[in-house]
Amino acid sequence: MTYVIAEPCVDVLDRACVEECPVDCIYEGKRMLYIQPDECVDCGACEPVCPVEAIFYEDDVPDEWERYTAANVDFFDTLGSPGGASKVGVTDHDPEWIMKLPPMGEE
């Protein structure tokens, strides 16, 4: 089990969760952030600092955003487990359906 970042993060990319994460497992795509499930230690530090309430424990992802669980996994299909987001920086590995979403987030 791990934490999942869902739709409220799309185009927001606040990064408060990245700063709070003790294991550097939150990676940045072009449109949203993703949690590497093999690197996450399930500490939950990221969840309360998210200003748009986009982070959920995997079993608690609202039904309307369930496909974001798969998106968090799909993001790492090519990227794998690099051992720390700070080594990688921003990537363009967003799943195709996320790249095709209309603009979202805070204006």
N, C-alpha and C positions, 0 to 999 in steps of 0.2 A: 504494500500500500504506500501511497505517497500523496502529496498535495497536487492540485490541478489549478491552473490559471484559466479562467473562463472569459466569456465575451466582454464583460465590462472593461477589460484591459486593452482591447483592440483600439489602436491609435492613441492610447493614453500614455503608456510606457513611463509611468511615474518613477519607477526604480527604487522606491523606499524599501520594497521587499528585498531587492538586490543588496542594498546597504545593510540590511538586518540579517541576512542569511549567513550563518556561521561557517557553512561549508562551500560557498560559492557555486551553488548548483542551479541558479536561476539565470538562464541564457536569454539573450535578446535577439529576436527576429526583426524584420523590418516593420511589422505591424503590431506585434505583441511580445510578451515575455512567456517563457516556458520553463517548467521545472524538470530537470533531468531525474527520472524516477530511480535510477540506480545510484545516483549520488546523494539524493535527498535522505536525510536521517530522521525525517518525520518529527522534527523538533517543534514545528508550528510557529516559529518566530516570525515568519513572513506574513501570516494571515492577519494579525491585528493591525499591522502597519499599512496595509493596502488601503489607499484613500477611496477606492471605488468598489471595495468589497468583492474583488474578482477571484480570490483564492479560497479554495474549498478542500477539505479532506476528500479524497477520492470517492468515498461512499456517500458524501454529502453534497455532491455536485447537483444542483437543481436539474430536474428532468429537461427543462428547456435548453440547457447548456451541456447536456450529456456528451454531445459530439466533441466538445473541447477536451474530454479525457483522451479520446483517440488522437486529437490534434497534438496534444502534449507528447504522446508516444511517437507519432509520425514525424514530428520535428527532429527527433533524434535518430531516425532510420539511417540517414546518411552521416550525420554528425557523430553518432555514437556517444561514447562517454569520454569526453576529452580531459576530464579531471579538473575542471574549474572554468567557469565562465569568463573570468578575467583574462585568461590566456587566449580566448577565442574572439571576444568583442562582438560587434553586431554582425549577424549572418543573414543570408537571404534564404534560409531553409523553411520559411513559413509554408505550411501545407497550401496547396494550390487553391482550395476553397476559401481559405482565410485571405489569401491575396486578392480574391475576387469579391470580397465583401464590400459593400458601399462604405464610404468614410464614416467613422464612428468616433466616439469619445468626446472629450471636452472640447469645446470650441475656444 
